[in-house]
Amino acid sequence: METVYTSERIFLNSALHPAQVFPGGIVVSAIDGRVTRVLHSRAAVDSYLAVNEGDCEHVDFGRLLLMPGLIDTHVHINEPGRTEWEGFHTATKAAAAGGFTTICDMPLNSIPPTTSVSNLRTKVNAARGKIFVDVAFWGGLVPGNETELRRMIASGVIGFKCFLCPSGVDEFPHVSEAQVHAAARLMEGTGAVLAFHAEVECQRQASGGRRNATDPYKYRTFLDTRPDTMEQQAIALVAKIATQYDVRTHIVHLSSAQALPTIRAARAHGARLTVETCHHYLALAAEDVPDARTEYKCCPPIRGRTNQEQLWAAVQVGEIDLVVSDHSPSTPEMKLLAEGKRRGNFLEAWGGISSLQLGLPLFWTHCQRYGLTLGDAVRLLCTEPARLSGLDARKCRLDPGYDGDICVWDPEGAFTVTEDMIEFQHKVTPYLNRTLRGVVHATILRGSVIYRRSAVPAFGPPLGSIVLTSQEVGEGGSDAGAPTSKLRAGISPYARIADGSTVELEDDVDL
């Protein structure tokens, strides 16, 4: 049995048809959820339906645009341990409502954090039966877990995130420069990514906080505590690591455009260095942040409008590789948005912006102004995230053999963000009451409709899979040879967990 999804507008993101929008159909197998063929015209659709009458299901989306399902590689789900902030059920439901079919969970904020094979097992089992979209996992690099890194790579994490300054949670301490060098040596030849929260503490940071500490309810007070130099100094260290070792390196949530020259120089010297920025740095500017509105607080901070324009320029020319949400939710109480004398205190409120569901319209709303096309949006929100996470052989295209993951949306439509439409757990976001362009109407995961837009949004069952793409790594460092993809024993990298079974990771990992 196959399902044929048809529309007057289809964008495959195909290697053979990279920029073509055409009327036709996408045929997806009900057995493995992969695309089996593409019908490149209405005549081809009519012919296929006539030949296969009664043997296939046909779903027509009219003039809505069909394109590959989106991928967000920077999402904080926080389960287990801090599920009151956000959990797998609500986070992946929000992702589905936003046209995302795959997300990558960050290793901190949950208890335990994803810093060992045992903790990865706990995290995977916490997701059992709850996820609406496919979920991959970052591991974490913290002091003292160096012996776990290669075991975690073999168990299926896409890479490791580390902090160069305090993370804000005790369970995930930051690492020193020496510890980063040691980790990079261990990771050479594995193909895994070493990702950095690229801020370091500096003298300007401390002096800025003291100078304005008398008015913690003004956004400028908080902004002065996180100057550009924090990112510049950290990214200089990342550039050194990236040029010294044969390891994939990645800068998460770049906010300061002043660090771009350092990134260019590292790449010119052969560094395998990628960079992401976030929707909030492109959609919001410091001048627009109201006092005491701590839903705007994040680290690194939202900077001024001139900086924002420089980030957009870097997106335009391809210096920034991908755009993600850094969905980092917490309770309204932690954001100090509840009533009380501390309400709106930027210096004490938890930092993090919730936006997972809104990524596509947040980005698309500004694309025309900056001369970016549909192809650019798919590259930044789908193709490059798939490449970063090692999923580009199965995700990000609608070619035969790829997963039938489809985002169905109206690029011309507009909507206003309201609390009742938000699917993530807490309706705390700086985008409330904003009008955005680009309306997601349906999301399809491996051929199954998991979300439909309606007066009361309709969701299918949680059909998401745990994605564990393991690598076979040898003893030693860079002389161990190139990694070889393999399946972990007894675990499919796309194993469904909706059936209630428990996913177990073996304690002994052959390296």
C-alpha positions in Angstrom: 0.0 0.0 0.0 1.2 3.5 -0.9 0.0 7.0 -0.2 0.2 9.7 -2.9 0.4 13.3 -1.6 -0.3 15.8 -4.4 -0.2 19.6 -4.7 0.1 22.3 -7.3 3.4 23.3 -5.6 6.1 20.7 -4.6 9.7 21.5 -3.7 11.8 18.4 -3.4 15.1 19.9 -2.4 16.4 17.2 -4.8 19.9 16.8 -6.1 18.3 16.4 -9.6 15.8 19.3 -9.2 17.4 21.6 -6.7 15.3 24.7 -7.1 12.2 23.6 -9.0 8.6 24.0 -7.7 6.2 22.0 -9.8 2.7 20.4 -9.7 2.7 16.7 -9.1 2.8 14.1 -6.4 5.0 12.3 -3.9 4.5 8.5 -3.4 5.4 7.1 0.0 5.5 3.4 1.0 3.3 2.4 4.0 5.9 -0.4 4.8 9.0 1.7 5.5 7.7 5.3 5.2 10.2 6.1 2.4 9.5 7.9 -0.8 9.2 5.4 -3.6 8.7 7.8 -6.6 8.0 11.4 -7.5 5.3 12.3 -10.1 6.5 15.4 -11.9 3.3 16.5 -13.4 -0.5 16.4 -13.0 -0.6 14.0 -16.0 1.8 11.7 -14.2 -0.4 11.8 -11.1 -3.6 11.0 -13.1 -1.8 8.1 -14.8 -0.5 6.7 -11.5 -3.9 6.9 -9.8 -5.6 5.2 -12.7 -3.2 2.3 -12.8 -3.2 1.9 -9.0 -6.9 2.5 -8.3 -7.9 0.8 -5.1 -4.3 0.1 -4.1 -3.2 3.5 -2.9 -4.5 6.4 -0.8 -4.6 9.8 -2.3 -4.3 13.0 -0.3 -4.5 16.3 -2.3 -3.3 19.6 -0.7 -4.4 21.9 -3.5 -2.1 24.9 -3.7 -0.4 24.3 -0.4 3.4 23.9 -0.7 4.9 20.5 0.0 8.6 20.4 1.0 10.9 18.2 3.2 10.1 18.1 6.9 12.2 20.6 8.9 15.0 19.7 11.3 15.9 21.6 14.5 19.3 20.5 15.9 19.1 22.7 19.1 16.2 21.8 21.4 16.2 21.6 25.2 13.5 19.0 26.2 14.6 18.7 29.9 13.0 15.3 30.5 13.6 13.4 32.8 14.2 15.4 35.9 12.8 18.8 34.9 9.7 17.7 33.0 7.8 20.6 34.6 9.9 22.9 32.3 9.2 20.8 29.1 8.9 17.2 28.3 9.1 14.9 25.2 5.3 14.9 24.7 4.8 18.7 24.6 8.1 19.5 22.8 7.6 17.1 20.0 4.0 18.0 19.6 5.1 21.7 19.2 7.7 20.5 16.7 5.0 18.7 14.7 2.7 21.7 14.7 5.6 23.8 13.3 6.4 21.5 10.3 9.4 19.9 12.0 9.9 16.1 11.6 13.2 15.7 13.4 14.7 17.4 16.4 18.0 17.0 18.3 17.8 17.1 22.1 20.5 19.0 24.0 22.3 17.1 26.9 21.8 19.5 29.8 18.8 20.6 31.9 17.6 17.1 32.3 18.5 15.0 35.4 20.6 13.1 34.7 22.3 15.0 31.8 23.3 13.1 28.8 27.0 12.7 29.8 27.4 8.9 29.9 26.0 5.8 28.1 24.0 5.0 31.2 22.4 8.5 31.3 21.7 8.3 27.5 19.8 5.0 28.2 17.8 6.9 30.9 17.0 9.7 28.5 16.0 7.3 25.6 13.7 5.3 27.9 12.1 8.5 29.2 11.0 9.3 25.6 9.3 5.9 25.2 5.8 6.3 23.7 5.8 10.1 23.9 7.4 11.5 20.8 5.5 12.8 17.8 8.6 13.4 15.7 12.0 11.7 15.3 14.4 12.6 18.1 18.2 12.4 18.0 20.5 13.1 20.9 23.5 15.3 21.7 25.9 14.1 24.3 27.6 16.4 26.8 31.2 17.1 27.5 31.8 17.9 31.2 34.9 17.6 33.4 35.6 14.0 34.2 33.6 12.2 31.5 36.4 11.8 28.9 36.3 8.0 29.1 32.6 8.1 28.1 33.0 10.0 24.9 33.9 7.2 22.4 31.4 4.8 24.1 28.7 7.4 23.6 29.6 7.9 20.0 29.3 4.2 19.5 25.9 4.3 21.2 24.5 6.8 18.8 24.9 10.4 19.9 25.5 12.9 17.1 28.3 14.8 19.0 29.0 16.6 22.2 28.1 20.0 23.5 30.2 21.8 26.1 30.1 25.1 27.9 33.1 27.5 28.1 31.4 29.4 30.9 28.9 28.3 33.6 25.9 26.6 32.1 23.4 27.7 34.9 22.8 24.1 36.1 25.0 22.3 38.6 24.7 19.0 36.8 26.5 20.3 33.7 29.7 22.2 34.7 31.8 24.1 32.1 35.1 22.8 30.8 38.6 24.3 30.7 40.7 24.8 27.7 42.9 21.8 28.6 39.8 19.6 28.9 38.6 20.8 25.4 42.0 19.9 23.9 41.9 16.4 25.6 38.4 15.8 24.2 39.3 16.9 20.7 42.2 14.5 20.7 39.9 11.6 21.7 37.3 12.6 19.0 39.7 12.8 16.1 38.7 10.3 13.4 35.2 9.6 14.8 33.1 12.0 12.7 31.3 13.2 15.8 30.7 16.9 16.3 32.2 19.0 19.1 29.8 21.9 19.7 30.5 24.9 21.9 28.4 27.3 23.9 30.9 30.0 23.0 31.1 32.5 25.8 33.8 32.9 28.4 33.7 35.0 31.5 35.8 38.2 31.2 36.5 41.4 33.1 34.1 43.5 31.0 31.3 41.1 31.9 31.9 41.6 35.6 32.3 45.4 35.5 29.2 45.8 33.3 27.1 44.0 35.8 28.3 46.1 38.7 27.9 49.4 36.9 24.1 48.9 36.3 23.1 46.6 39.1 21.0 49.3 40.6 18.3 48.8 37.9 18.0 45.1 37.1 14.6 45.5 35.4 16.1 47.3 32.4 17.2 45.0 29.5 20.3 47.2 29.0 21.5 46.2 32.5 21.5 42.5 31.5 23.0 43.2 28.1 25.9 44.9 29.6 26.8 41.8 31.6 27.2 39.7 28.4 29.4 41.9 26.1 30.5 40.8 22.6 34.0 40.1 24.0 32.6 37.0 25.8 31.8 35.5 22.4 34.9 36.9 20.7 37.3 35.3 23.2 35.5 32.0 23.3 35.3 31.7 19.5 39.0 32.5 19.3 39.5 29.4 21.4 37.1 27.3 19.2 39.0 28.5 16.1 42.3 27.3 17.6 40.8 23.9 18.4 39.2 23.6 15.0 42.5 24.3 13.2 44.6 22.2 15.4 42.6 18.9 15.4 40.9 16.9 12.7 37.5 17.1 14.3 34.2 18.6 13.3 33.5 21.7 15.4 30.4 23.7 15.7 29.4 27.0 17.3 25.9 27.0 18.7 23.7 30.1 18.9 26.0 32.8 17.5 24.7 36.2 18.6 27.7 38.5 18.1 28.6 39.4 14.5 31.9 40.7 15.8 33.2 37.1 15.9 32.6 36.5 12.2 36.1 37.5 11.1 37.6 34.9 13.5 35.3 32.3 12.0 36.3 33.3 8.4 40.0 33.1 9.3 39.7 29.6 10.8 37.8 28.3 7.8 40.5 29.8 5.5 43.0 27.7 7.4 41.0 24.5 6.8 39.0 24.3 10.0 35.9 22.0 9.8 33.9 24.7 11.6 30.1 25.3 11.2 28.0 28.0 12.8 24.4 28.4 13.7 22.4 31.4 14.8 18.9 31.5 16.2 15.5 32.9 15.2 15.5 35.3 18.1 18.8 37.0 17.0 17.4 37.5 13.5 13.8 38.5 14.5 14.5 40.6 17.6 16.8 43.5 18.5 17.8 44.9 21.8 16.2 48.2 21.1 12.8 46.5 21.0 13.0 44.6 24.3 10.7 46.2 26.9 11.9 46.6 30.4 11.0 43.8 32.8 10.0 41.5 30.0 12.2 38.6 30.9 10.7 36.3 28.3 13.3 38.0 26.0 16.3 36.9 28.2 18.7 34.4 26.7 22.4 33.7 26.7 24.1 34.9 24.6 21.8 37.9 24.6 19.8 39.6 21.9 22.0 42.4 20.7 21.4 45.7 18.9 19.9 46.2 15.5 23.2 46.9 13.7 24.5 43.6 14.9 21.3 42.0 13.7 21.7 43.3 10.2 25.3 42.0 10.2 24.0 38.5 11.2 21.5 38.6 8.3 24.3 39.6 5.9 26.3 36.5 7.1 23.2 34.4 6.5 22.8 35.8 3.0 26.4 35.0 1.9 26.4 31.5 3.6 28.8 32.3 6.5 26.2 31.1 8.9 25.3 27.5 8.1 22.0 27.0 9.8 19.3 28.6 11.8 17.7 26.9 14.9 15.4 27.7 17.7 17.5 27.0 20.8 14.1 26.2 22.3 15.0 26.6 26.0 11.8 26.6 28.1 11.3 27.0 31.8 8.4 27.8 34.1 6.9 31.3 34.3 8.1 31.4 37.9 11.7 30.8 36.9 11.4 33.5 34.3 10.2 35.8 37.1 7.0 36.5 35.3 4.8 35.7 38.2 3.5 38.4 40.6 6.0 39.7 43.2 8.7 42.3 43.7 11.2 40.2 41.7 9.0 40.1 38.7 10.9 41.2 35.6 14.4 41.1 37.2 16.6 40.4 34.2 19.7 39.6 36.3 17.9 36.9 38.3 15.5 35.4 35.8 16.3 32.1 34.0 17.6 32.7 30.5 16.0 30.9 27.5 13.5 31.6 24.7 10.7 29.2 23.7 10.0 29.2 19.9 10.3 25.6 18.6 6.8 25.7 16.9 7.4 29.0 15.3 10.8 28.5 13.5 9.5 28.5 9.9 7.3 31.6 10.0 9.8 33.5 12.1 12.4 33.0 9.4 10.1 33.2 6.4 8.6 36.5 7.5 12.0 38.2 6.9 13.2 36.3 3.9 11.8 38.5 1.2 13.3 41.6 2.8 16.8 40.1 2.7 16.4 38.5 -0.8 16.3 34.9 0.5 14.4 32.3 -1.4 12.5 29.1 -0.6 15.6 27.2 -1.4 17.6 29.2 1.1 15.0 28.6 3.8 15.1 24.8 3.2 18.9 24.8 3.2 19.1 26.7 6.5 16.2 24.9 8.3 16.6 21.5 6.8 19.5 20.5 4.6 22.3 21.9 6.8 20.8 20.7 10.1 20.6 17.2 8.5 24.2 17.4 7.5 25.3 18.6 11.0 23.4 15.7 12.7 24.6 13.1 10.2 21.1 12.5 8.9 21.5 13.8 5.4 21.4 10.3 3.9 17.8 9.8 5.1 16.4 13.2 5.8 16.1 16.7 4.1 15.1 15.5 0.5 12.0 14.1 -1.0 13.9 11.9 -3.5 13.2 8.1 -3.7 14.8 6.3 -0.8 14.5 9.2 1.6 12.1 9.3 4.5 8.7 10.6 3.5 8.9 13.5 5.9 6.8 16.4 4.5 6.0 20.0 5.7 2.8 21.2 4.1 2.4 25.0 4.4 1.1 28.2 2.9 4.0 30.7 2.2 1.5 33.5 1.6 -0.6 33.0 4.6 -0.3 35.0 7.8 -1.3 34.4 11.4 -1.0 36.1 14.8 0.7 34.2 17.6 -1.8 33.5 20.5 -1.5 31.4 23.6 -4.2 29.0 22.5 -2.3 27.9 19.4 1.0 27.2 21.3 1.7 23.5 21.9 4.9 23.7 24.0 4.2 23.4 27.7 4.5 27.0 28.9 3.1 29.8 26.8 6.0 32.1 27.7 7.5 33.5 24.5 8.4 37.0 23.2 6.4 36.4 20.0 2.9 36.5 21.5 0.6 38.8 19.5 3.2 39.1 16.6 1.8 38.6 13.1 4.0 36.2 11.1 4.0 35.0 7.5 3.9 31.3 6.6 1.2 29.0 7.9 1.9 25.3 8.5 -1.2 23.2 7.6 0.1 19.6 8.0 3.1 17.6 8.9 3.8 14.1 7.6 6.4 11.8 9.3 7.5 8.8 7.1 4.2 8.9 5.2 1.9 9.3 8.2 0.1 12.6 8.9 1.0 13.5 12.5 -0.5 17.1 12.5 -3.3 18.9 10.7 -4.2 22.5 11.2 -7.8 23.1 12.0 -10.0 25.1 14.5 -9.0 22.4 17.0 -5.5 21.2 15.8 -5.6 17.5 15.0 -2.6 15.2 16.0 -2.0 11.6 15.1 -0.5 9.2 17.6 3.1 9.7 18.7 4.9 7.9 15.9 8.3 9.4 16.4 11.4 7.3 16.5 14.6 7.4 18.5 17.4 8.2 16.1 20.7 6.6 17.1 23.2 6.8 14.3 26.3 5.0 15.8 29.8 5.1 14.4 32.4 2.3 14.5 35.5 3.9 16.0 38.9 2.3 16.6 41.4 2.5 19.4 43.5 5.6 19.7 43.1 9.1 18.1 43.4 10.4 14.6 45.3 7.3 13.3 42.2 5.1 14.0 40.9 5.8 10.5 37.6 7.1 9.3 34.5 6.0 11.1 32.1 3.5 9.6 28.4 3.8 10.2 26.8 0.7 11.8 23.7 -0.2 13.7 24.1 -0.6 17.5 23.4 -4.2 18.4 19.7 -4.8 18.8 18.8 -1.2 18.1 17.6 0.3 14.8 18.6 3.9 14.4 15.0 4.6 13.5 13.5 2.2 16.0 9.8 3.0 16.7 9.1 3.3 20.4 5.4 4.0 20.2 4.6 0.3 20.9 5.5 0.6 24.5 8.7 -1.4 24.4 11.7 -0.3 26.3 14.8 0.7 24.4 17.9 -0.7 26.1 21.5 0.4 25.4 24.1 -2.2 26.3 26.6 -1.5 29.0 29.5 -2.9 27.1 30.3 -1.0 23.9 32.9 -2.5 21.6 35.3 0.3 20.6 
